[in-house]
């Protein structure tokens, strides 16, 4: 059947290309990000879906060099703790580049807002849907950045309480991600963790079920 709402072939190809070529980047150039482009990215993030239209995302732009260095230190500390928790894989993990905080043109923190308990719509049985909503905003930002030729990396190696204190966040709020954003020399042809031999991607057919869990037949 015809579909009058469908985008043009070129527009569809561009969307699928951005999705396929998005990478979790760790290597950045120090060139600044155009303020007009950065504004477009924030608008894209803010247009994300959210449960009950609660829009629980908050973005903190880090421009203070001392605060950026303090954040890098928090990540370094958690990196060592993670290596210890990984046991025999810890040494291999320590050789991986896990962030680009010191090099990226823009450094952001994506967080959950405070006072979220008043939002019941869609969260009575699934309160974590506020987190899912922030993840959608981050993904919007990520795809828009790739379309603009910018790289982005999601860093989750930090103590959330320590980061919240560093950023003077109110009680009830919660940092979810440190986002490194900026120009890159090139995009990884495949996920970096695959290239480094840390893990392998799972094929879709192993993750797609029909009618009941684990039923791969259709």
C-alpha positions in Angstrom: 0.0 0.0 0.0 1.1 3.6 -0.6 2.3 5.6 2.4 2.0 9.4 2.1 3.8 9.9 5.4 7.0 8.1 4.2 10.2 10.2 3.8 12.0 10.3 0.5 14.5 7.6 -0.3 17.4 9.9 0.3 16.0 11.1 3.6 15.5 7.6 4.8 19.0 6.6 3.7 20.4 9.4 5.7 18.6 8.4 8.9 19.6 4.7 8.6 23.2 5.8 7.8 23.4 7.9 11.0 22.1 5.0 13.0 24.6 2.5 11.5 27.6 4.8 11.7 27.0 6.1 15.2 30.0 5.1 17.4 30.9 5.4 21.1 33.9 7.6 20.5 37.0 7.9 22.7 39.4 9.8 20.5 38.8 13.5 19.9 40.4 16.6 18.4 40.4 19.7 20.6 38.8 21.9 18.0 35.7 23.8 19.5 32.2 22.9 18.5 30.3 25.6 16.6 27.8 27.1 19.1 25.0 27.1 16.5 25.5 23.4 15.9 25.6 22.7 19.6 22.3 24.5 20.0 20.8 22.3 17.3 22.0 19.2 19.1 20.4 20.3 22.4 17.1 20.9 20.6 17.3 17.4 19.1 17.9 16.0 22.5 15.0 17.9 24.0 12.6 16.6 21.3 13.1 13.0 22.6 10.0 11.1 23.8 9.4 10.9 27.5 6.9 9.0 29.6 4.0 11.2 30.5 5.8 14.1 28.8 7.8 14.5 32.1 11.0 15.5 30.3 13.2 14.3 33.1 16.5 15.1 31.4 18.9 17.8 32.5 22.1 18.6 30.6 25.0 20.3 32.3 27.6 21.9 30.0 31.1 21.8 31.6 33.2 24.8 30.6 35.4 25.2 33.7 38.8 23.5 33.1 39.2 22.7 36.8 35.9 21.0 37.0 36.7 19.0 33.8 40.0 17.8 35.4 38.1 16.8 38.5 35.7 14.8 36.5 38.5 13.1 34.7 40.0 12.2 38.1 36.7 10.7 39.2 36.7 8.5 36.0 40.3 7.4 36.6 39.4 6.4 40.1 36.4 4.3 39.0 38.4 2.8 36.1 40.9 1.3 38.6 38.0 0.0 40.8 36.4 -1.5 37.7 39.7 -3.2 36.7 39.9 -4.7 40.2 36.3 -6.0 39.9 37.1 -7.6 36.5 39.7 -9.9 38.0 41.8 -11.6 35.4 40.5 -9.2 32.7 41.5 -6.1 34.7 44.9 -5.7 33.1 43.4 -5.9 29.6 40.7 -3.4 30.6 43.3 -0.9 31.8 44.8 -0.8 28.3 41.5 0.3 26.8 40.8 4.0 26.2 37.5 4.5 28.0 37.0 8.3 27.8 38.0 11.4 26.0 37.2 13.9 28.8 40.5 15.8 28.5 40.5 16.2 24.7 36.9 16.6 23.6 35.6 20.0 22.4 32.5 19.9 24.6 31.9 18.0 27.9 28.3 17.4 29.1 26.6 15.6 31.9 23.2 14.1 31.3 21.2 13.7 34.5 17.8 12.9 35.9 15.9 15.8 37.4 15.0 16.1 41.0 11.3 15.9 42.3 10.5 13.1 39.9 8.2 11.2 42.3 5.3 13.5 41.4 5.2 12.0 37.9 3.0 8.9 38.1 1.7 8.7 34.5 3.5 5.7 33.0 5.7 5.1 36.0 3.4 3.6 38.6 4.6 0.1 37.9 7.8 1.1 36.0 9.4 4.0 37.8 12.6 3.5 35.9 10.9 4.9 32.8 12.3 8.3 33.7 15.8 6.8 33.1 14.6 5.3 29.8 13.4 8.8 28.8 16.8 10.3 29.5 18.4 7.6 27.4 16.2 8.5 24.5 17.3 12.1 24.8 21.0 11.0 24.8 20.4 8.9 21.7 18.8 11.8 19.9 21.8 13.9 20.7 24.1 11.1 19.6 22.5 10.6 16.2 22.2 14.3 15.5 25.9 14.7 16.4 26.8 12.0 13.9 24.8 13.7 11.2 26.7 16.9 12.0 30.0 15.0 11.6 30.7 15.1 15.4 31.7 12.2 17.6 30.2 11.5 21.0 31.2 9.1 23.7 29.1 7.9 26.7 31.2 7.5 29.9 29.6 5.7 32.9 32.7 5.1 34.9 32.2 7.4 37.9 30.7 7.5 41.4 27.3 9.2 40.9 27.3 10.6 44.4 30.8 12.2 44.0 29.9 13.6 40.6 26.6 15.0 41.9 28.5 16.7 44.7 31.1 18.1 42.3 28.3 19.6 40.1 26.2 20.9 43.1 23.2 18.9 42.0 20.1 19.0 44.2 18.9 16.1 46.3 16.9 13.6 44.3 18.7 14.3 41.0 21.1 11.8 39.6 23.9 12.0 37.0 23.6 9.2 34.4 26.3 9.9 31.8 29.3 12.0 31.1 29.1 12.8 27.4 32.3 13.6 25.5 31.4 15.5 22.3 33.5 17.0 19.5 35.4 16.7 16.3 37.2 13.5 15.5 40.0 12.6 13.0 37.9 9.6 11.9 35.0 7.4 13.0 35.7 3.9 14.1 34.6 1.4 11.3 33.2 -0.9 14.0 32.6 -0.5 17.7 35.9 0.1 19.5 35.4 -2.7 21.9 35.0 -5.1 18.9 38.1 -3.7 17.3 40.1 -4.1 20.5 38.9 -7.7 20.9 37.1 -7.0 24.2 33.7 -8.4 23.0 31.6 -9.3 19.9 28.3 -7.9 18.8 25.4 -10.3 19.1 23.4 -11.0 15.9 19.8 -9.7 15.8 18.3 -13.1 15.2 19.5 -14.2 18.6 17.7 -11.4 20.3 14.4 -11.3 18.4 11.7 -13.6 19.8 8.1 -14.3 18.6 5.1 -14.4 21.0 7.1 -16.0 23.9 10.5 -15.5 25.3 13.2 -17.5 23.5 10.9 -18.5 20.6 13.0 -17.6 17.5 10.6 -19.2 15.0 8.0 -17.3 13.0 
